[in-house]
Amino acid sequence: PVHGNLTLRVTVRPIGISIPTGYQSYDEPFIEEFHQRFNGYHEFRFSMYDLKQRFSQLENVQVLVEAKVGEAYWEEYVEGYSKARIYNSTIRLRFLGGSPQVFKPAMPFTAYLAISYHDGSPLSAFRLINSDLEILPEINSRGGRRTLSARKVRQVSDAPGIWKVTFDLKQELSAGPGLDRRGQMAQMINDITELRVQAVFSNQYREIASTELMAVSHYSPRNRNIRVTSSTSSPKVRFFKL
């Protein structure tokens, strides 16, 4: 084994920050340890508590651990390093496709939601068990704003962490009072300008995440719309979709 001394250095920098070209060092806080005797093997650790005391920000950062061994007899130096990233541990709920989206009020509108950590990694199965996703929709029209009934949706069976929610405004609004004639319903549908959907996720660990979707009404001069649907729920590349 190699005998000599060991220098350990821990540096923390925000993700995406690179060392300027032409500089051998970078002015940033670090932790450094020096061990006079090294006999081929050394076990060490840096606790998260110590890192937190030294560095004010430990979210979305890269931790660089460098080791430098100096061989006493030949005066040679060997260096090695390891990198790790620390992300925000909170969860994030989002609508797939972003916001705003476009919908046709006279036809069913389907949206998908996904839950993940802030870095995009999926939640473990035990964090999804007994979780709830509450949907709070409302519509804006030329006649004002109307809140629709709240609902809870279930996860897609073959895609953990994904929810599918469908809004059929024609069916939901037909249950309201004073809409006995078909003409009144058609006018109400045509007057809709916007659909806003608030979604709230919660689980047994008291983790809560929320998001909002805005969908604007598609304009059709002749009130004619076309909609394409598919019975294929899990499409694959190079396979047909029905």
N, C-alpha and C positions, 0 to 999 in steps of 0.2 A: 504493500500500500504506500501511497504518497504521504510523506511527513512534511509538515510545514505549518503555516498559519492560515487562518480563514477570515475573510471579511464578508459579512452579510449586509445587504442594503435593500431597503424596501422603499419604493417610490409610488406615489399615488397621483394620477393625473386624470382629468376628464376624458371620456371616450371621444376620440376624434382629434385630439391634440397631438401633433407630431413635433419632434425636435427640429428646429430650424436647420436648414442645410448649412454646413460649414462650422457648426458649433459642436464641440466635444462634450459639453455638459449642458444641463438645462436647469434654470433657476427655479426650483420647486422644493417643497418640504420633503424630508425623507427621514427614515430611521436607519441607523447604521450600528452594527455590532462587530467587534473585533475579537477573535479568539486566537490566543498566542499559539496554542498547540492543536494541530489537526493530524489525525492518524488514519486517514483514509475514509473515515465515516463520521458524520456528525448529524445528530437529530435536533431539529429546532422547530419552533412555532412562534407565530405572532398572533395574539388574541385579537378578536374584533374590538374588544374594549380598549386595548392599547391603541389600535388604529383610530378609533373614534376620538380618543383623547388628543391624539396628535394632529389628525386631519379633520377639519370642520365639516367637510362634505364627503359622504361615503355612498352616495347614490349616483348611478350611471357613471362610474369611474373604472379605470383600469389599474390594477395593482401589479406592479412589476417587482419581483423578487430576484435579486442578482447575488450570485456567490462567486467569490474570487479566492482561489487557493494559491498561495505562494510557496514554492518548493525551496526549502532552506539551503540545500547543498548546491543545486544548479542555478538557483535564482531565476526559476521559470515560474510563470503565472498562467493558470488555467481558469477560464471564466465560464459560467453557465447562468441561465436565467429561466424563469417561469413567469407566465402571465395569467392573470385571472381577472374577470370582470364582475363587478357588483352592480346589480340592477335594483330598481325600486321594486319592493316586494308587494306593492298594492296591486289590485286587480283592475282590469279595464274591460268595459262592455262597449261594443260598437255595432253599428248596423253595417252589414256587408254592402258594398257599393257606395258608401259615403252618403253625404247629405249636402245639397238637396237632391231629390230624385223626382221623376215625373210619373204621374199615374193618371188613369182614365176613370173618373168618378163613376161612370155607368158600368164598369167592369170590376171584378174582384182584383184587389191589389195585394201582392204577396211580398213580404220583406223577411230577411234573415238577419239574425243577430248572433254574435260570437263573443264568448268570454275568454279572457286570457290574462296572463300577467302583462305588465307594461312592456316587457321586451318581446312579447309575442309568443312566449312559450305557453303550452296548454296547462290548464289546471289539472291536478291529480283527481282521480276518480272519487276519492273520499271527500273532496271539497265540493263535488257536484251532487253527491247524494243528499237528498232532502232539501235541495235548493229550490228557490222560487224565482220566477220571472213574471213580474206584473207589468201589464201593458195599459197605459192611460192615453187613449186617443181623443182628439178633438178636431173638429172641422171648422174652417172659416169660409164664409160665403158672403155674397152680396147682402144677405139679410142679417148678418151678424155671426156670432160664434156659438157653437154648440158642442157640449161635451158628451161623448159617447160612453157607453158602459165600460167599466174597467174589466179586465180579464187576465187570467193566468194561462200561460201556454206551457206545453211540455217540450222537452228536448227531442230533437230528431233521433230516432231510435238507433240508427247506425252511425251517428256522428256526435259523440259526446261533446258538450260545450257549444252546440249549435241549436238555435231555436228558429222555428218557422211560424210566422203569424200572417194570417190572411184577413183582409178587411173587405167585406161586401157591403158597401155603403147603401146600395139600393135596397138590400134586404133589411139592414139595420134601421134605415130611416122609414121604411114602410110600416114599422111597428109603432111609429109615433102617431099622436092624435091629429085629426084633421086632414088626413091624406087619403080620402076615400076615392078621389078621382085620379086616373092615370096621368092626366095632364099636370096636376099639381106635383106629383112625384117627379115627372120629367123636368119640370121647371126647377124644382129644388136641387136635383142632381146637376143640372146645367149651371146653377148659380154657385156651386162649390168651387172655390179658388185654391184651397190649400188644405192639406191634411198634416197635422202635427201629432207625432207619437212619442210619448215619453216612456222609457222602459227602465225598470228598477230590478236589479238582481240582488238576492240575499241568500245566505246559507246558514247552517247551524253554527258556524264559527264567527257569526256576526260581521262577516265581510259584506260590504254593500258597494255596489257600483251602479251608476246610472248613465243614460245617454238619451239623446233626442234626435228624432228624424223629422225633417220637413220635406214633404212631397207636394209639388205644385201641379195644378190641374193641366192636363194636355188640352190644347185648344183645337177644336174641330169646327170649321165654319158651318158644315152641314150636319153636325151632331152624329157623325158616323165614325165608328172606331173598329179596329180589328185587334184581336188578341190571339196569340199563339200559345198553346199549352203542350206539355209533354208528360207522358206517363213514366218516363225514365227518371227515377229519383237520384240515381248515382251513376252519372255518365262516366265513361272511360275513353281515353284517347284510342283512336283507331277502331272504335266500336260504333255501331249505328245507334242513333237516338230516335225514339218513337214519339 
